[in-house]
Amino acid sequence: MYSNKAVQAWVGEMAKLTKPDKIVWIDGSEAEKERLTKEAFATGELIELNQEKLPGCVLHRTAENDVARVEHLTFICTKEKREAGPTNNWMESSEAYAKLEKLFDGSMKGRTMYVVPYLMGTPGSPFTKVGIEITDSIYVVLNMRIMTRMGKVAMKHLGDGDDFNRGLHSKGDLNPERRYICHFPEDNTIWSFGSGYGGNVLLGKKCLALRIASYLGRHEGWMAEHMLIVGIQDPKGNISYIAGAFPSACGKTNLAMLIPPKELKDYKVWTVGDDIAWLRIGEDGRLWAINPEAGFFGVAPGTNAKSNPNALATVQKDTIFTNVVLTKEKTVWWEGMGVEPPTEGLDWKGNPWTPESGKKGAHPNSRFTAPARQCPSISPEWENPKGVPISAIIFGGRRAKVAPLVYESFDWQHGVFVGATMASETTAAATGAVGVIRRDPMAMLPFCGYNMADYFQHWLDMGKKIPNPPKIFNVNWFRTDEDGHFIWPGFGDNLRVLNWIINRCQEQIEATESPIGYLPKANDIDTSGLDLTAETMEELLSIDQEAWVEEWNSQAEFLKQFGDDLPKEIREEHEKLGKRLGIK
């Protein structure tokens, strides 16, 4: 169907290995979507939902042993172990190919092989990368249709070239003992076997857009980051763009789709992206960012009209729901949806369920895949091939006591150190242990496609090349009082903190120097309409010397694993922080 010889040769090679009954080349048309959806209804791979209430929406259930990303089975495969570094699982590349070839051999017998050309980024953008995913799953094809620009548009962008990511996926027999997600950054290749869950099999997402792209970015002089991109429009119509990295359970998607509180109703928040940012230095010397994705692959539980009304509005049509409750009316429900549960329905496994069942109806990691263009807050600039100019980068985590509400780094180098040592404390829901510190540099720990020490160095090197770099900040919405209650209201009120950040970027206000960075003056964060006393604000912006000494020791422990590979600048910043804290 497509004339590109490099693509044809590679697809032929993969077909010889996997031995499908037939090959279908995906063109991205509406007629194709309709045909594949009907096929999936016939096999039970998808369930049609109530088309009056949820037009174009479908439900999918994964295997019970296949409900999340499998970090322990995710590998970076390179010739040398050092390339993968201490934070990744490593497999020598030729050994990985040999092991996976045995699994892929004949894995598509009796099945159809779908060839899915796709773009990460918009057509014609200098940021854009081409991927081709081969898969035996209609669910994957239909998800990739939402998450990427797919079909003819990708092949047109590629032309006669051979610079494309080679992605091979087969569900295999869904046996967790035979499940591997392998990345070959040196070959721009991804092989995923034995899973049907989105995070492991939508190869454009975490696999290409972060793990492989971070490696490509290092070699090509740009950055692939696990960051939201949001535009803040002030009452005069000026828009400032912010990129932000947050570990899971820190409100990243909610921030990307934030709705201003009534006191700031003259502000508008524009969503450019909720998960991934690719950043390049623009002609004007600023850092510019695109969202390479075309859709949202969001966590359903907890998404409701209070936490994220824009996300809820986005999923009302043309959405794929995965592992949620199916109601009698053929609609969907999940825990934390903010509406009464159905009196009866089928749970995420397809078993009868009622609110009295004593177990969750939706899987805690149940998902929705929805087109970004449907989001009410989507930015008019979200598909601009040039991207948007970034004024500030924010790092955030969940810290009960240590980190203040917000602080600014002293400079780019210090900001890289702040990002490299960022951490979150576990909640009871996550592990059963509360307050365990998990360091997640730049929220990239599971997604960095090479040695993280080299990744820190790349950040430092980029800083030297950007004539007008963004300022770097740290935020913490999760400070608690003595009774464990959150002090800051969060959600839409986080805009008040973003405004302080923008004011600092525009050098409109002063700040107070502290051992950890620049802190707001208490009156410079607008708290109008909030039930927050001056003492409470003081508490939110305070620094506990003892807690920070403990934090400094914990940082040292974490950084130790990188040994001599750790950039000297990171070591210097750690030492300087120790001195400012008075540590002898």
Buried (B, 14 or more C-beta within 10 A) or exposed (E): EBEBEBBBEBBEEBBEBBBBEEBBBBBBEEEBBEEBBEEBBEEEBBBBBEEEBBEBBBBBBBBEBBBBBBEEBBBBBBEEBBBBBBBBBBBBBEEBBEBBEEBBEEBBEEBBBBBBBBBBBBEEBEBBBBBBBBBBBBBBBBBBBBBBBBBBBBBEBBEEEEEBBBBBBBBBEBBEEBBBBBBBBBBBBBBBBBBBBBBBBBBBBBBBBBBBBBBBBBEEEBBBBBBBBBBBBBEEEEBBBBBBBBBBBBBBBBBBBBBBBEBBEEBBBBBBBBBBBBBBBBEEEBBBBBBBBBBBBBBBBBBBEEBBBBBBBBBBBBBBBBBBBBBEEBBBBBBBBEEEBBEBBBBBBEEEBEEEEEEBBBBBBBBBBBBBEBBEBBBEBBBBEBBBBBBBBBBBBBBBBBBBBBBBBBBBBBBBBBBBBBBBBBBEEBEEEEEEBBBBBBBBBBBBBBBBBBBBBBBBEBBEEBEEBBBBBBBBBBBEEEEEEEBBBBBBBBBBBBBBBBBBBEEEEEBEEBBBBBBBEBEBBBBEEBEBEEEBBEBBBEBEEEBBBBBBEBBBEBBEBBEEBBBEBBBEBBEBBBEBBEEE
